[in-house]
Amino acid sequence: MMKKFTVYANCQSKALARTLLENEEFRSKYEYVPIRAVQSLSEKDVNEVISVVRSIDLFIHQPVQQGRRPKELTSEFLLSQLHESAMSYSFPSLYFDGYFPHLQTFNGYVSVLNLVHDYFIAYLCASGFSESETFDILNLESLYPESLSVDFLKKSISNLKAKEQKFSIDIRVSDFIEQNYKAEKLFNQFNHPKRSIFKYVSECVLERIGVLSSFIDENGPSHLDAIVTPVYKSTYKNLGLSFSEDFNGYKAASQDKHQRQVISEFFDFYKTKDLKEIRTNVAAIKPFIPRLIKNISG
């Protein structure tokens, strides 16, 4: 009789489930019962989620706190709904911005990279720079000072380690990132890991549940490849990265785009907004950006 599993997490849930199902032995033993990404759930989904959780044999989850959601959708509550023989393993929200300190969501705006925004491009557009000048600035090997790049990297890893410790995470990923970020690009953007991260978490789960052949092929899709952003040349140099990188190559909605196209589309979008407000928001959220631009432009 097939057992059932689910992954209760953010947008990374389906990607992890799909990676696990690539393992033939696991796929022969477990049936996937999906739950939508936690950020899309609300009170109307409580009964359905509880019903799924009560029916499964393996619960893989991120720490989900209450915030604005009902307590019944927290991971703590759902863990209490598992049947006695069910297994549960936690993994962290896979977030790493050491490659891209300038990327973040921006007021919920959706643009060329969906919810991902480049605060350098936003600030340069709002400050009267041209698209051509913006391209040249982003590609400066001196854009980020080395000390700043290193500080951002250390902070990103440190924040993940702190969260893993705070929530007593079973499958920790911070050490894997720290050991491998130079040789292999691990993230497409700050919260969309590449395949090697999902492979690592999946193999840890498989080992925990006793799957003898816990191997996941290193080749294949990341399952979160619709938005891909490059590491800036200055960051690449400052962090001593050694993987191959296309510094001008992006993917937007799974379509390849050159950085010049991305800049142009961002400019078109930001020019429909209050440019003064954009400058103010960038200065408040990422104050290093106005400072760096001032140093560059004199």
Order of alpha helices (4+ residues) and beta strands (2+ residues): beta-alpha-alpha-beta-alpha-beta-alpha-beta-beta-beta-alpha-alpha-alpha-alpha-beta-beta-alpha-alpha-beta-beta-alpha-alpha-alpha
